Amino acid sequence: MMMADFTLEFRNEVGLPAGVKAQMSSEAERRLRALLEGHTDIVGAEVAVEELTGDTTPHMYEVRVVVYMRPESVFAVEKAETAIGALKGSLSAVERQVRQYRDRLGEPWKQP
C-alpha cells in the first residue's frame, strides 16, 4: 500500500487557534502513519475535536479518533482538560486496539 492511499480527516468543531490545530493534526498524522508501516489494513482515519461546555464540564475537550481498517474499524473517545491531552489519549487507545486486533489475526485459534 502506498502512503498516498491513506486519508486523514481532521474536524475542528471548537475553533482552536491555527497553531494548535496544526500541532494536533501533525501529531495525529504522524502517529497514525506509524501504524501503517508494513501493513495494508488501514485506509484512512478521522479525528474530531469538540469542546464540552456547560456548568458540569467547564473547559473539557472530547476527541474522537476513528481508524478505518479492513475488515473492522477501530475508534476511541477521550476527554481531557486540554484538546491536545484528549487527542494523545485517544490516539494511544486506538494504537493499542489496532495492535491487539492485529495480534488476534496472527493467532487464528483465538479468533471468535
Summary of the structure (lengths in Angstrom):
residues: 112
radius of gyration: 15.2
end to end distance: 27.5
largest distance: 49.8
contacts: 308
relative contact order: 0.17
helix: 44%
strand: 30%
